[in-house]
Amino acid sequence: MDMVLAKTDMAIASRYADLVTDAELRAKIFERICAEWALTRRHLLAILEQDELLADNRQLSQSLQLRSPYMDPLNHLQVELLKRYREGDTSPRLATGIHITINGIASGLRNSG
């Protein structure tokens, strides 16, 4: 759980949430996700008696920090590509771009994402 929470980025998640066109629904669900994430993080840190995520796994923490400059642009690109797809662009190049970002993000996270 420590690793999973450390791999999450709520700022990036908010970009994906912005894809939901119904503002009221988006706010309602995303606020709940953020609250649950914060609650889970707080309780996990209490259970582990740590002040920060991955406090006992510096190697993984550093690895995640090193990957971030590569992962963030992939996420932003994926959001833009998904937005275009939802707006009706079903071109093969767009589909390929979406698939490449899915694979890139999964590879960068070193799991299915």
N, C-alpha and C positions, 0 to 999 in steps of 0.2 A: 504494500500500500504506500509505503514511503516513496518508492521509486515512481509509482504511478502519479502520485500527487506532485512530485518534483518535475515530472515531465509535462505537467499541464501549465498552460499560460492563459490566464483568464482574459488578458488583453487581446490575445489572438482569438480566443473563443468568442469574444464580443464581435469580432469581424464576421465570423460565421453566423452569429445570431442576427447580425444586420441583414442577412439574406432573407429573413422572415419579413414579409411585407406588411403584415398586420402588426402595427406598432404596439397595440395593447397586449396582444398575445405574446409578442417577442419579449416585452418588458416583464410580463407576468412569469413566463417560464425561465428567462435568463436570470432574473433576480432570485428565483428559487434555486436554480443551479448554483449560482454564486454563494448563496447562503449555505447551502448544503456542503459545498466545497470547503468553505471557511470553517464550518462546524467540524467536518471530518478532519481537516488539517489540525485544528486546535486539539481535538480529542486524541488524535494519533500522536502528536507531539507530547501530550500529557502522559499517555501510556508509555511512550518510549523514553520519557524523561529527557527530552531534547528541546533545544531552543529553535532549531531550524531543521528543515528536511534534509535527509542524507547526511546528517552530522557524523554518523559513524561509517560513512562510505565516501570519503573524500575523492577517491579515484572516479567513481561514477558521477559525483557532483561536478568535478572539473571537466569530465567528458561531455556532460550535458551543456555546460557553459561554452565549451569549444564548438559544439554543434549548432548552437543558437544562431550565430550569424548566417548560417546556411539554411537553417530550418525556417526562420522567420520569413525570408523572401518567398520560399516555396509556399508557405501558408497564405501569404498575401496574394500571390499569383493564383493559387487555387481558388480563393474567394472570388477574385475577379473573373476567372474562367467559369465558375459555377453561376455567377451573376449573369454572364452573357448567355449561358446555356438556358437559364430560367427565363431569360428575355426572348428566347426563341431561336438562338443561333445553334443549329444542330450540325454544323459542318464537321467533317471528319477531322480536320486539323484541331478544332476545339476539343473534340472527344479525345484525341490523342494527347493533347495538353493536359486534360483532366487526369487521364490515366497515368501520365508521367509524373504529375505532382503527387498523386496517390502513392505511387511506388517510391518516389523520392522521400516523402514524409515518413512512410512506413519504414524505409531503410534507415533514415536518420534517427527515428525513435527506437530502432532495433526491435520493433514488434509490429503488430498490425496497425498501430496508430490508435 
